[in-house]
């Protein structure tokens, strides 16, 4: 099933989204009462497609994941734990870290301040741990370093077709594949 957009050129331009297997099927579906109502609602006169109207296929936009915060599609971004949360923007990651600072520090103490992922240089890790142990107020970047080091969050990219789990409709709505 493909998605087509029908642009009807009259006094008031309008677009209708139609799911069909072919352009011919789109033309048949346009006589359907549901689409006729949409056209009438747009205050258009409708008999047949005229030569100024056209039907074009909308290529599907595919996304690997859906951002848990913005609900936008994403093919790169932040993954929490084993996919519990996905975040497209670093500002959202930092806001989440800041609102969950107690959980992060609790997990850090449970790990006995030991770095669980090798993604943070040891000297930087030790510097941030020194701040924590010294009771110094942590920056958002410090919290991100701890979350990285505890393997709570990581940045990733999804590129394979097999990774794609969402498709975006013409109106921006995401549908799970």
N, C-alpha and C positions, 0 to 999 in steps of 0.2 A: 504494500500500500504506500503510495506517495502522497505528498502534500502539494497542492496547487493553490495559487492565488489567482483569483479572477478579478481583474480590474475593469470596471464598467465605466466607460467614458460617456457621461451625459452632462446635464447642467451641474450636477453635484457628483464628483468622482467618488467611487466607493470601491472597497476591496472586500472580497469574501474569501475565506479559507475553506477549501473543499478537500476532503480525503477521497482519493479514487485511484484506480489502477492505470488509467490513461486519460488523455485529454477528451477523448470521445465520451468516456464515462462521466467526466466533469460536466460536459454539455447536457447529458441526460439528467444528471443530478440537479442541475440548475432549474429544471422544471418542477422539482420537488417543492412542496408547500413551505418547508422550513426556510429554504433559501429565498423563495418568493416573498415570504414575510420579512426577511432581513432587507431585501431590496425595497419593499414597500415602506418599511420603517425609515429607510433613508430618503423617502419621498422621491422615488424614481419611477419612471415609467418603464415597464419591462415587457417585451414581447420575445425577442430573440437576441442573441449576441449580435451586435452590429460590428461593422468593420473597424470602428474606433475602440472596441473593447478587445481585450486579449487575455489569454490564459497562459500562465507560465508556471513551471514547476519550481518549487522552493527546495533547494538542496538542503538536506537535514544538517543541522549543526549538532555535532556530538560532543559530549563532555564525559570525562572519566568519572568525575565526582561532582557532588553538589555541596556548596559551602553551607555549613551548619548555621552560620550567622546571617549571611546576606541572601541565601537561597539561590545564588548565581551558579552557573556551571563553571567548572574549573578543570584544566588539564595540568596544572601545577599548583602547588600550595603546601600547606602545613597539615600534617597528619598527626593526630593525637593517639598515643598508645598503638593499638592495632586497628585503627580505623573507627574509634569511638566518635571522633569529631573530625571535621575537615574545615579548614579556614583558608580563604583565598588571600586575605590581606594581613600583613605583619601587624598593622595597627590593631586588628581584632585579636590577634594572638597575644599581644602585649596587654590589651585590656583584660582578656581572659586570665592571663597570668596574675595581673594585679588584683583582680577580684578573688582569686584563689590562692593567694600567697600563703595562707596558713596550711593548705593542703600540700603545696610544694615544699615548704620548710619541714613539714611532718615527714614526707617521703624522704627528704634529704637526711633527716635524723635516723629514720629507719635503715637507710643504706649505710649508716655510720660514716657519712660524709664521703663515701667512696664513689668515684665516677664509674658509671655502669656502661657508658658508651664512649668509644675512643674518638669522638668527633670534636672534642674541646681540647686544645693544647693543655698539657698538664700544668704548666706554669700559670696559665690564665685560670684554670679550675682552682688551683690552690689559692690564688689571689681572691677569688670570689668567696671561697670557703672561709678565708681569713676575715672577710667582711661580715659574713654570717656569724661566725663565732665571736667576733668583736662587737656584735650588736649594732653594727652600722646599718643605716637605712639603705636598702637595695634599690638600684635603678631597674627600669624595665629590662634593660640589656642584661643586667646581672641575673634577673629572674629567668630570662630566656637561656642564658648560659647554664643555669642549674637544671632547667627543664630538658635541655639538650643532653647534658651530662647524665641525667637520670633516665634517659631514653623515654621520656614522657611525650616528647614532640620531635618531629623531624620534618625537614623540607623534602619534597619529592616532586617528580614529574612523571606523568603517565603519557606514553606515546603510542603504545600498541593498540591496534583496533580492538583486541580482546579486552583492553582495560576500559573501553567506553561503556558506561552504564546509563547514560542519560542522553536524551535528544531534546533540542530546544525548538519549540514551535515559533511560528512567525511573530506571535505576540509576546514572546519572552518566557512563556510557561515551560517548565522542564517536565518531561515525562520519562519515567524509568523504563529502560529497555527490557 
